[in-house]
Amino acid sequence: MLKKISHIFLALLIAVTSMGLTISTHYCGSTFESVSINSTPESCCEGPCNKCHNETITIKLQDDFSISSHDFNFTQIATLLPAEIRLLLSETPEEASTFVIRRHTPPPLTVQRVLSNLQTFRL
């Protein structure tokens, strides 16, 4: 269920951002009055006013979702490769200790535990 909801959400997100979304806000002086999506907001004054102004934000992807080629610069790898090799060779892995101290022995297996290890559970 969660997978379906996430797929629907991502499909809507791609659809909205590829079509574009315009959010317009109307301010009377410095106070916020109204907001509208994909249309012009209603003015608070009946006639033209010097205090009122609209701000518009457009959200749209500029990508055409096509495959593009990328150039890879190998000169950077040539300059970094000797430093990486020295770094790899200088690090010595810590040797694992083979000596383990056991403070207690595990409890003996019960009949139920042995039988549950032999069974196959299907969900």
N, C-alpha and C positions, 0 to 999 in steps of 0.2 A: 504494500500500500504506500509506504513512504517512498519507494522507488518511483512509482507512478506519479506521485505528487511532485517529486523533484524533477522528473522529466517534463511534466506540464509546465512547471515554473520556469525551467530553463528555456523551453520552447517559446513561452510568452516573452521572456526577457530578450531573447534574440529577435523575435518579431518586432517588439516595441523599439528596440535600439536600432534595428536596420531600417524601419520605416521612419523613425524619428519622432520626437516628442517635443512640443513647445510649451513651456510653462511661462505664463505672463502674469506679472503682479502689478497692482495699481497702488501707488502711494499718493497720499494727499499731504504734501509737505514732507515730513519725516515719519508720519504714521502710516502703517500698513492698513489698506482698506479691503482689497479683494484679490483673489487669485483665480485664474482659469487655465485650463489645459486645452491646447490646440484651438484657442479662440482669443479674441481680445477681451480684456476684463471690462466690467461695467464701470463707468466713471462715477465718482461721488458727486460731482457738480453737474448741473444741467447744461451749462454752456462751457466755453473754453476758460480755463483757469491757469494762472501762472504757477501756482503751487503744485498742481497735480503732474505726475509723470508716471510712465509705464516702464517696467524693466522686463526684458524677455530673455529667457534661457532656452537654448535649443540643444537637445540631446540627440545625437545621431552618430552612428558609426561611419567612419570614412573608409572602411575597408570593404573590398568587394568579394571577400572570402575566396580568393583565388590563390593558387600556389605560386609563390614567388621564389626566385632563386636567390641564394645567399652566397656571398663570397667569403671565403675563409682565409685568413692571413696566417700563413705558416711561419712567418718570421718571428712572431711572438713566442711560438712553441720552441723554436730553435734557441732563443735566448733564455727561456725558462727551464728547458730540459736538463742542462747540467746541474742546476741548483736543485731540481726535484730529485735527480738521481743521488746526489750527495745527501740529501735529506733522508731518502729511503735507506741508504746504506749506513748512515750514522745511527739510526734507531735500532737498538737491539731489543727484541721482544723479551719480556720477563719470562723466565723459566718457571713453569708451573711446579709447585711443590708436590711431590708424590706422597709426602707424609701427611696423613689425615688422622686426626684424633677423633675417635668416636666416644662420646660421653655415655651413651646408652644404646642398647640394642632395640631394634624395632619390635613392636608387639607381634605375637604370633598371628598367623592368618586364621581367620575363622572360616567355617564352612560356607557361610553366606558370601564372604569375600572371594573365596576360591570359585564358587559357582558363578558369581557375577563376572569374574574375569573370563570365564569360558563362554558366556552368553553373548549373543549379538542383539543389540538394541536398535530398532528402526523407529525413526521419528516421522 
